[in-house]
Amino acid sequence: MTAFELLSPAVRKFVRDKRWESFRDIQSAAIKKIMGDDGHYILASRTASGKTEAAFLPILSKVDFNQRGVAVLYISPLIALINDQFMRVEDLCSDMEIMVTKWHGEASRSLKGKLLKDPQGVVLITPESLEAMFANKPYDIKNLFTNLKYVVIDEIHSFIGSDRGVHLKSLLSRLQGINAGSFSVVGLSATLGDFAEAKKFTGNPEKTVVLRDPASKDLDAVFKYFEQKAHNLPIELLKDLYRETRDAKVLVFPNSRGKAEEVAVSLMKIAERVGGHENYFSHHSSVDKQVREYVEEFAKSKVRRNFTIACTSTLELGIDIGSVDQVVQLDAAHSIASLIQRVGRSGRREGAKSRLLLYATNPWSLLQSLAGWLLYLEGFIEPPEIIDYPYDILLHQALSIAKERLGITKKGLVAELKQNYAFKLIDEAEIAEIVDHLIAIDFLEELGRELIIGIEGEKIVNGRDFYTVFNMQPYYKVVNSGTGIGQIPVTAQVRENENILLAAKIWKIRFVDHEAKKIEVVTANDGRKPLFFGEGGDIHPRIREKMMEILFSAELFPVLDENSAIEIEKLRKEFSVFPLTDLNLQRPMLIGAKELALYSFTGSRINRTLSFLWALSGVEVHMHDDQSKFGVEDAILDVGALSKLLIPSLDDLDLHLENFLYAHPDILSGSKWATYLPVKFRLRLLKQRYFDFEGAELFKEFTWVSNTVV
C-alpha cells in the first residue's frame, strides 16, 4: 500500500483538500513506519521538509480520540514555536473535530479549564509548563495523561546536551509512570550529527528507529572580509551588507543581541539616506513579545515587500516567517549545528537554492568561519554534550516529586529517582546521599516515615522560578511612554543618560526603577554610543583542528572574496615559520623577546583545563580562546615546563578543584541547582561541564614546535 492509502479516510480527505500532489520522502517513510507499529522514532530532515505533518498525519490516522484523556502531547522548546505550530496542528485537526489546546503561561485560562473538565485531543506544551503541572496539579496530570498514546518532541536537538534536555527526559519518565499503558515518542530535528543521545529521550534507545532524509538543498555561499578596528562594525561592511540585501528578504545572524541591534539601526539609517525601504527589524529575547510577533507576522504576510531582520537564535528554530531569500552570518557561528539551522531558513520554496553570505571582521573569525563551512560540507556536526551524571537536575526532581506526592518515604523517593531513566547511571547510594543532604538543609523534612517539603524548601518550590532548570539573568522591562519596548539584562552600565539599542532603535535611559524592575526611555538624538549586550559559546575541538589544517595547507577556496583570501594567506605566512610535520601530535609555539605564545588549536573546554593545569604547576598563562592561544609573559621560562603537563591524582585534583570553586563561586552559574548540592557533587559537575581533563591529558603526548627566529 502507498503511504496515502495507509492513512485514515479523514486524513486522506485533508490531504486531498490541500491539493498535495505527493508526499515528501520523510513524510512517506514516517507514515509507513508509524502506521505499522507503536515504536519510537526520530525524524531527521532539513528545515521546511514537512516533519510536523510527517509525525501528525499517521498519528491522527491511528489514534482513537474518542477515549477519555489527552491522546497526543506535543512538546516544544519555545512558547513562540507552540503558538506558531498551533495553527498548523489545528488546521490538521479541525475537520476531524479533534480538540487542540495550548498549555503555557500565556495561554487562555478558560481553554485550559475546559480541557481539565473534559480531557481530550492534542496538547501543546513546554517542559516548564509540564513541570508546573506535576508540582501543582498532580491529580490533573493523571486525569489528563493516563491514556496518552504519543509524545511529539519538536526541535529535539535543542534539548540534547543541556539541563533542559535532562529535565525533559525526567518528565517523560514520570509521565510513563502514570500512564495506564505506554506511549510512543516521535522526535523531530533538522540538525543531528549523532542520534544516540536523541534516542535516550524515548527511555528505550535500543528500540528507537531513526528515519533520516539526507537530501539537502543546493547552497550558494560567499565569504567577505572587512576588518573591524573600533568597537562599532566597519561602515564599509554595513554599506556592503545594505547593497547585498536591499532587494531581498533577509535574515542577518550576528552573535549577540547588541550586534543585532547595531545592524538593524545602521541599515535603517543607510536606507533613510538613500531612499530605500524601511523594513528593518531586530528580533531576539530582549525585544518585547508583541514586537517580535509583529516582525514575524510582517515577514510571513507581506510577501511582496522586502525586509531585513537582524536576529539571534530566536529565529534559528522553526518559527514560520515565510520565504527568506538569503541568510547572512556576521562573524563565525558558535557551532556548525547552529549554522545549519540558520542556513535552512533560506531557499524554502521548491527548487530554490539556499543563499549564505558570511562576513568576518577579524582574521581569526574568518578562519573559524571557513573551518566551520568546510566541516559543514564534509557533513560534520558537533556531537552533543553527554550529561551522564546530572546531579543538579536530580536534586530539582527530588523536590518536585516530594511536592507532587505531598509525602513520600525516603526509600520510595530514592527508588523512584533511580528508576527514572534520566538518572540511570547515578548510583542509588549517591541519590540517597543527595536526599539526606536535602533533609540536612531543611529542603525536605522527615515527618514520621514520610518526607515532605521543609521550611527552606517551601521558599524554593513555591516560586515561579522553580519550574525552570536554567538560570534567568535579571532583566528589567524597557518602557517608552507606557509602551513596552523589550527587556535588557541589568548591569552596572545600565544607568540614567546612557543610550541603549533595542527593537532597532536607539533609546536614552531617563530613569531606572529598581523596585519595579523597569527602565523608562525616550528616543535618543545625541549621537552618543549605545551599550551592547553580548553572548558567547564554547567551540568544539574539531573546528579548531580544521582551522590549523587550513593554515598548514595550500588549498585555495573559491567561496572567499579577494580580501578574505588575502587575510587567509597572511595567517598562513605567519604560521609558515613553524616546521610542523605531524598536525595530530604537534602544536606551534612562538618564542618572542618578551613572551611565549602557544597555539593549542583545540576546544574551549580543553583550553580552560590546560590553563588550570598549568596554573597548578606554577606556570601562569593568559588564555585567548578566540585564537586558541596562551600567552606566557616570562620569556626566560623553561620551555620544558610547559610540556610537563601532569594530571594530579584524583584526591589532589578534587582538592585543587575545591579551591578553584571557592575562588570562583559563580563558575557553575549555568547550573541553576548546583549551588544546593554537597561540594563533592559540585566538583563532579565542574569536571563534567566546565573542564575536559581527558582531552587535556592528550596534550601530554604533544610536542610544542617553536619558530626558528628567537
N, C-alpha and C positions, 0 to 999 in steps of 0.2 A: 504493500500500500504506500501511496505517496504521503508526504508529511501533511498535505492539505486534507487528505481523506481520513487521517487519523484523528483529526480534530472533531469536537462535538458540533452538531448542527448549528447551534447558536454562535459558536466561534467562527465556523465557516461562513455564516451569514455576515458577520462583522468584516471578515476579510474581503468578501465579495463587495460589500457596501463601500469599502475603502478603495476598491478597484486596484488592489495589489495584483500585479501580473505574476509575480513569483516571490518565493521566499529567498532571503539571503542564506549563505552557506551555514552560518552559525544558527540561524533560525530553523532550518531544515533538520540539522543534526540534533538540536535540542528537543525539538518536537518529537522526533523518533525515539530518542533515549528516554525522555521524561515520561512520555506516554507508555513506554514499555515496562517501567518498573518504578519502585519507590526509593531509588538510591539517591545519594548525594552527588551534586555536580558543581563544577566550576566552569563557567562560560567565559572564555577569554577571546576577545577580538578587538579590533581597532575601535576608536571612538566613532560614534554615529553609525554603527553597523547593525543596530536594532536588537541589542541584548535584552532590553526590557521586555520587548514583545517575545523574544526567544524564550524567556522564562515564563511569562504570563499566559501566552496562548495555550501551551499544553497544560499548565496548572489549572486554568479556568475550565479547560475541557474535561479534566478528570476528577476534580474535587466536587463533592456533594455539598453545596452551600445551603441545603435545607436542614442540615444538622445544626443543633444549637451550639453557639460558640464561634469565635473568630477562626476562620479556616486558614487564612494566609496572613503572615506578618512580614511586612517589607521594612527593612532596617537601613537607614541612610546615615552617612556621617554629618550631613548638614540639614538644618531646617529649611534653608532655601531650596535645597535639592528635593526635599519632600514636597514643598509647595509646587515645585516645577513638575515633578513626576506625578503628583496627584491628578493633574488634568489628563495625562496620558493614561493612567490606570483607570480613572473614572470613565474616560472615553471607551476603554475596552469593556468595562463592566456595566455601563448604563443600560444597554438594550437587554442584558441578561438579568437585570434587576438585582444586581449584587451590590450591597452597600459598601462604600469605600469611605474610611474615616481617617482624618489626620489626627495624630495624637502627639502634641508637643506644647510647650509653654505658651505659644502664640495662637494655638488652635481654638476653635469655638467650644466654649464650655457646654453649651446646650447640646451640641452634637456628640460630645464626649458622654454626657449624661444619657443621651438616647442609646448609645452603644452599651453602656453599663446595664441599662434596663433590659436590652434585647441584644445580647452579644451575637454578632454575625459578620460575615463578609471578610473584607480586607482592611487591615490597619497599617498605616504608615507611621513610623516612629523612629526616634533616635535612641542610642543606647542609654543616654542620660534620662530620658523620659521613661524608659523601661525600668531603670534603676529606681526612679521615684515611685513607680507603681509597686515594685517589690517592697520598698521600705514603708510606704504609706497606705497601700491598698492591697494587702495580702489576700483578703477574701476576693476582691475584684479580679486580681490577676489570675486566680484559679478559675473563677467564673468565666473569664474571657478566653483563656488559652488552654483549657483542659482538653479540647478536641482539635488543637492546632495540627494542621497537616503539612504546611510548607512555611519555611522561613527563607525569604529572598534577601540577600545582603548585597546592596549596591555599592559600587566602588570599593570592593573588598580590599584592594591593595592599600587603600588609605588607612586601614586599621592594622595592617601587618607590621610587626616590629615596633609597636607602640603600646603605651599603657592602656589606651582606649581599646586596642585590639584584645589585650588580655582581659580587660573588663568585659568586653562583649562576649568572649568565649565563656567566661564565668556565668554571665547572664543566660546564655544559651544552654549551658549545662543545667542551670537551675530551672529553666523552662522545661527541659526534658524531664526533670524530676517531678514536675506537677502534671505532666501530660499523661492522659489516660492510655495512650499507645506510644507512638513515637512519630516525630515529624522529620521531614526531609529538608535539607539545606541546599539552596542554589545560590552560589556566589557569582557576582558579575564583575569583570575587570577588563580594562584595556591595556594595562601595563603590569605584567608579571614576568620576572626572569626566572623565578624558582617557585614552583607550585606547592612545594612540600608544606610551607607554612600556611598557605591558604587552605589546604586540606584539613588542617588541625581545627578549623572553626566548626567542622561538622561533628567533632567528637569521635569520628571513625575514619581517620585519614586513609587507612589501608583499603577501605571500600568506597572511597570517593573518586569519581571519574572526572578527568579534565577534558572538556571539549574545547579545542583551540582552533581558531581560524587564523593561520599565519599570514593571510593576504594583507598587503599594505598598499596604501596609495602611492602614486608617484610623487616625488618631492623635489622641488627646486630649492636650493639653499645658496645664499651668498653671505660672505663674511666681509665686514667693513671695519676699518680701524681709524679712530680719532682719539688722540692722546688727551687725557684729562689732566691738566696741570693745576687746576684750582679745585675748590670744593664743588662748584657747580659743574654740570655737564658742559662739554665744549659747545659753543654756539654753532660751530661748523657741523657737528653731529646733529644737532637739533634741526638745522636748516635742511640737511640731507634727509633726515627722518621725515620732515614735513613733505619734501618733494616726493619721497618714495610712497607716502601713504595718503596724500590729499585726495586722490581719486579712487579710493577703495574703502572697504570695510575691514578694519584692522584691530587686532589686539596687540598691545605692547606689554611685555612682561619684564619690568625691571626686577631687581631682587629685594626691594624694600618698599614700604608704603611711602616713605619720603620721596624716593626717586619716582614712584608712580605719580605723585602729586606734581613734582617738578616737571615731568614730561608733559602732563596734561595742561598745566598752566602755560608752559613755554610754547607748546604747539598752538594753543588758543591765541596767544599774543601774536605769533607769527601770522596766523590766519587773519586776525583783525587788521594787521598792517597791509596784507596783500589782497584782502577781499575774498578770502576762502570761506568754506563752510564753518559753522560754529559748533559742530557736534563733537566736541572734545570732552571726555569724561574721565574720572578716576573711579576705581572700583576695588575696595579692599575692606578688611574687617573694621576699620575705623570710620568708614563712611556710614552715615545713617541708613538704617534698613530701608526706609521709604525711598531714599535717594538711589540706593543700589537697585531696588526693584524698578524704579523709573528707568534707569540705564538699561537694565535687562530687557524691559518691555520695548524701549525705543529700538534697541538693536534687533529685536525679533520682529517688530511690526512695521518699522519704517524701511521696507525692503528696497525702496528706490533712493534712499538717502545714505550717503557715505558717512562713516563715523570712525573715530579712533578712541579706544578705551584703554587707558593705562591701568594695569591691574596686577594683582598678586595671585596667590593660589586660590582666591575666592572664585576665579573663573577658570581654574585648572580642571575642576571636576565637571560633571556632565550637565550643568545647568544650561537649558536651551536658550540660546541667544540668536538662533537662526544661522544664516550662512555668513561665514567670515572668509574674506579673500586672502588675507595674509596674516602671519604671526611674526612679531618682532621680539627677539630676545636681546635684552640690554645687559651685556656682560654675562659671564658664564653662569648657567643654571647650577644650582647646588647638586643636582643629581640628573642622571640620564633619564630615569623614570619620570621626573618632572618635565624634562624637555619633551619626551614623547607625548605626555598628556597635553602639553601646550601646542605642539605641532599639530596634534589631532583636531584642534579646534578649527583649522582652516581646511578648505577643499572638501567640504561635506557634500556638495552637490555631486550627483552621479557623473563620473567621468572627469571631474575637476581635479587638478593637482593641488597638493598642499604646498604652500609657499612659506619659506622661512628666511628671515633676514636677521643676521646676528651682528650686533655692534659690540666692539670691545674698546675700552678706554685706557687699558694699560697692557703691556706685553704679556704678563702672566695670566691675566684674564683671557686674552686672546688664545694663548697656548692651551689653557684649560678648556675653553670653548671648542677648539679644534680637536682636542683629545676626546672630549665627550661626543662630538659629532662622529668621529671615526669609529668609536666604540658602538655608537648607535647603529651605524651602517653594518657593523660586524654582528649585530644582534645581541650585544651585551647589555644587560640591565643589572644594576646593583642588586645582589641578593639581599633579602630583608634582614634586619637585625633580629636575632633569635633571643627571646626573653624566656629562658627555661625556668628561672627561679624568681618569679615576681613576688617577692616577699611583701612589698608595699601594697600591691593590689590585693593580696591575700588578707592583709590586715584590714583593709577597707571592706572587703566582702565579709569578714568575720563580724564586723559591726553591723553591716547591712542584714545579714542573716539573723543575728540576735534581735535586731529591731523588728524584722518581719515576723519572727516566731513569737515575740512577746514573752520569751522564756524558752531556753533550750539547755539541756545538760551539757557540761563541758565535753564529755565523751561524745555526745551527739554532734556538737559543733565541730569538733576535730574530725570526726568521721565524715561529716558532710563536706568539709573543705577538702579532705583527702580524696573523696570520690569525685570532686569537681575536676573535669578534665583540663581546666585552665591551670591547675596546680599539681598535675600528676607526678612531676619529678621532685616535688618538695617532700622531704621525709615527714612522716607522722610526728616524730619527736620534735622536729623544728616547728611544725604547726602548733603543737601543744605548748612549746616554749613561747611562741608569739601570743597565744591566747592567755597564758599565765601573765605575760607582760602587760597585756591589756587590763587584766584584773588588778595588777600591781599599781597601774597609773590611774585606776578608777574609771577607765573607759567601759569596762564591764564590771558587774558586781555579782557576787555569789549570793543568791537568796535561796537558802535551803539547798536542794540538789540542782537548782537551775541557775543559769546565767541570764541576767537582764542588763540593759544599758545602765552604766553607772552615772553618777552625777556629772563628772567631767565629760563622759561620753555623750550625755544629753546635749551639751553645748555644741557638740560636733554634728551629731546625726540629725538634729532638728533644724539645721540651717540649710538654705537652698544650695549652698556650696558643697554639700555632702554628696550630691548626685553625680558630680564630675570627678574624674581621676586625674585631670590635668589642671595645672595652676592657671588661675586667671590673674593676669597682671592688672593692677589697679588702673581703671580708666575713668576719666571724667567726661561727662556729656558736654559737647560744644554747642552753644545756642547763640543764635543771632535774632534779636527782637522776638523771642519766643519760639522761633522755628529751629528745630533740631538739625544740625549740620552733620554730626557724627560724634565720635568719641576718640580720645587720644590717651596714650599712656602717660601717667603723671611722673615727671622727673623734676630735678632741681631747675632745669631750664624753663619749665612752664611757669611763667610769671607775667605780671602786668607789663604791657607795652612791647612784649615780644611778638613777632609775627609767626604765624603757622600756616602751613599749606594743608588744605583739607577740602575734599569734594571739588577739586580742580579750580580752587580759588585761594587767594592769599587773604588771611584774616589777621587783624590785630587783637590781642588779648586785652580786654578792658578790665576785667577783674576775675579772680579765681575764688570761688566759693567752696572751701574745703568741706564744710559741713554738708552742703547739698551735693557735693561732688559734681560741680557744674562750672563751666568756663563761658563767660559772656564775651562775644567777639563782635567786631564791626569790620567792614571792608577796609583793607589796608591800602593806602595810597602813597606811603612814604618811601618806597623803594628799598626798605630795609630787608636784609636777607632773612628768610624764614628758617624755622627749626626743621630738622629732618629726623625721622624715626626709622631705624634700620633693623634688619633681621639677618641672621646668618645660618649656616648649616655645615655639618661635617661632610668632608669629601672622602669618597671611597678610595682605597689604595690602588685599585686598577686604573683609575683615572690619572693618578699621579704617575704611575708606571708608564702609561701611554704618553704622557707629557714628555717623559725622559726619552722614550723611544723616538719621538718626533725630533727632539733636539739632536740626537746622535744618528740621524738618518739624513739622506739627501733627497728624499722624496718631495716632489712638487705637488701642490694641492690646487686644482682648478677652481675650487669654491672661494679661494682667497682673492680679494681685490689687491691692487698693486701695493697699497700701503700695508695691508695685512701681511702680504708675502715678504715685504721688506723687513717688518718687525720680527717675523719668524727667523729670517736669515740673520738678523742682528743677534738674536738669542743664541742661535746655533754657533755663531762666531765666538760669542763669549764662552761657550762651553767646549769649544774645539780645543782648548788648552789642556783638557783633561784626557789623558790617554787611556780611556776605559776600553776594556776588551771583553768584559762579561757584564751586561746590564742586569743580570739576575743576582750577582754577588758583589758588585762594586757600586760605590756612590762617590760623587765629586766632593772634594774638599779644597776650597780656595784659601790659600795662605797669603795674607796681605801683611802690610807693615805693622798694623795695629790690631788686626782682628782675623780670626779664622771664621770661615763660613762653610757650614756643612749642609749639603742638599740631600735630604733623605728620600725624596720622591716616593712618599708613602702616604697613607691615610691620616686624617686628622686625629683619630683616637690613638694611633700608634705614635704620632708626633708628640702628643701630650704625655704619653707614657715614657718616651725617650727623654723628654725634658725632665720629668720627675725622677727617673733613674740616674741621670747624670747629676742632678742636684744632690741625690743621696751620696754619690761618690765624691762630692766636693767640686764638681765642675758646673759653674753657673753659665747657663746658655740663655739666649734671648730667642724665643721661637717666633717665627713669622710664617704662620701656617698657610697663608695665601701663596707663598713661594715654596712651601715645604722646606724651609731654611732655618738653620740655627746659627746664631752669631755668638762667637766666643771672644770676648774683648781681650783677654790676656794672650798676647801674641807669642810669649815665650812658654806657653803651656806645653807640657809634654804631650805630643800628638798621640802617643801610645795610650794615654789615659782615656782618650775618647773611644778607643777600641775595646777597652776592658769593661764591657757593659755587663755587669753581673746582676742577675735577678736575685734579690735576697731570698732566704728561706721563708717558708710560709709564715711562721710566727713573727720573724723580723719584719716581713712585708706588712703584715697586719698592724704591727706597732707603728711603722712608718706611715701607713695609710691613716691610722687613727690620729696621729699628729697632724697629718695633712688635712683631715676632716675638721679638726678643731681650728686650724689656721684659716680654713676656707669654709665657714659654716654654710654658705649659700651654694656650695658646689653641687649639691643634689637638689637644687631648687626646681629642676624639671620634674622631679618625682614628688608629687604633692603629699603623699602619705608616708614617705620615708622618714620624715622627722620624728614620727611616733614609734619607730622600730627600735629595738635594742641595738646597741652600737655594732655588734658582730654582724648583724644583718645589713646595716647601712654600709659597712665595709664591703660586703659581698656585692651590693648594688653598685658601689663605686667601681669595683673591678669589672662588673658586667657592662656598665653603661658609659662610663667616663673614660676608662683606660682600656688598653688591649695589651696585656702582658705577653700573651702567646705571640702576637705579631711583633712586639718589640724584641722578644727573645731571638727572633730570626736574625736580628742585626748583630748578634754575637759572631755570626759567620760572615759578615760583610767586611769588605776592605774599603777604607777611605782612600781614594786616589787623588793626590794633590796635583795642582798645576805645576808646571816646570819652572815658572818665574817666581822667585821669592822676593 
